[in-house]
Amino acid sequence: MKSKILKILAGISYYPRLLLDSLLFLFIQNDYSLLDKFKSQDCLIVGNGPSLNKTDLQRINMPSIGMNKVNLLFSRSKWRPDLIVCVNGLVIRQNADYFNSTEIPLVLPVKALYLGVKKRPNIIFVKISDSINFQNDLNKPLGIGSTVTYTCFQIAAFAKIRSVNIVGVDHNFTLDSDKKNKEHNIELLKGDDVNHFDPNYFKGNFWGLPDLKASEEAFIVAKEYFSNKKIQIIDYTINGKLQTFVKGDIHNLYKK
């Protein structure tokens, strides 16, 4: 019942929030030099799938973009991303304490300002549109594409990276039978989270059910953009199910 109420409230508040986001964005002054380390470099995009537990991130030597609750990995790894991206309102609320304390550069939507995140010098605020339009200018609305990974691609494009290398994007979710074919539904996860690298990732929290088909459509758009720029994308995810990008052996990534 609570998930249905949340969905109704989200629908009612959609246009007021859209207007508020547009107004807030007018007053944002971002420090894009936070992304300078990515320019002309091979870039690593780190998803949050279970395969991340089999990936030795400390052996990968390139600037990296993590996402959402990647900080849950930090207690068991010395690796740290050079940037963390989060655009989902539920995740922003759940992870606001970390976002308010970390010195790692962040990219967040302007709505984070009314979801518990304070404005700080290490945060780049962006505007998000409900589309799959690929944008290489962070001053303009970024397409959401049903996955935060799509936002990471657009940030990489803005930063003028040399290549895109992917790990941890498993593109595979285990769902109870009553949760299938209910893309974007807001549900409370009562047990361990088997779809992310940490069992506590969404345990006891609300999360939006994935839309893999919509994600694939967005990834095709990203692939076309980088292909036209002659920028290579290689997916090194261990046993990943995504078939959009060229596959690579993780051991070759360790050697780069």
PyMOL commands that set and color helices and strands:
alter all, ss='L'
color gray80, all
select helices_A, chain A and resi 2-12+14-25+32-38+50-54+57-59+70-76+89-94+96-99+110-114+148-158+177-179+212-228+250-255
alter helices_A, ss='H'
color red, helices_A
select strands_A, chain A and resi 42-46+64-67+83-85+106-109+123-126+128-129+142-143+163-167+186-188+206-208+233-235+246-247
alter strands_A, ss='S'
color yellow, strands_A
deselect
rebuild
show_as cartoon
